[in-house]
Amino acid sequence: MATKNEEILRKPDWLKIKLNTNKNYTGLKKMMREKNLHTVCEEAKCPNIHECWAERRTATFMILGAICTRACRFCAVKTGLPNELDWDEPNRVAESVKLMNLKHVVITAVARDDLKDGGSRVYAETVRKVREENPFTTIEVLPSDMGGEYDNLRTLMDAKPDILNHNIETVERLTPRVRAKAKYHRTLELLRRSKEMYPDIPTKSSIMVGLGETVEELHQAMDDLRANDVDILTIGQYLQPSRKHLKVQKYYTPLEFGKLRKVAMEKGFKHCEAGPMVRSSYHADEQVNEAAKARQAQGDELLKGE
């Protein structure tokens, strides 16, 4: 956390954000308010909101309310006591995906540690409703660890999303400082269990850089994710949402991101997106397609060997 008079690291030129508020952007924002829906794009102050909303017409829906029960020191989402569950939310999300004519949708959620099921029933119902209304839309889910409960993960996975995304966020050493209540190895366990439940559903995770980690620690985190059969990795620059949040320790250059991506691909990830503005759901439609191509290529190689 930065004090009032403490110097904050100046953003480099390559972190300039292009603003675009065309009709796609304003129309999507209006629809979200009319449907009483939340997006992580807005709540987490994502730097790519103008590109995704105005140009790609994609969005990441945030369900289970807009108030998180955790207070992670990197995240801008509001924390406190959440509202009661809204069982009509799955219908509104499904209708909105249809109106937007999305080919790929990401559904994330605040952590609901106040609920025994971690919100997994509403989550699963949202996946089912979106699929009923939009049979040709691929669905990516980005849940919290749901308390590490196996049954909660099973409830969500039984709805059969097209991709399971759960973020490790940072290296093991920094996890207690960066992530409230979450545990490094519990994240790895969730990713491993989801693949054990449904081996054909790709798994994905994300790392923020610039929090004080070393390159060696980043490589170890990649190894840990691959050891748990994670298919897709995204690597992006941490940006401090406010003075109350963790300070940026370093801004990585585009060249450094290129090197990290090269290492990730050499370690066996089927797809890696790395760059200053990359976030977990950035170009998510492309990521799931690349992972599918990689799985198909592996299958073809196995058939040739038989």
Disulfide bonds with the S-S distance in Angstrom:
none
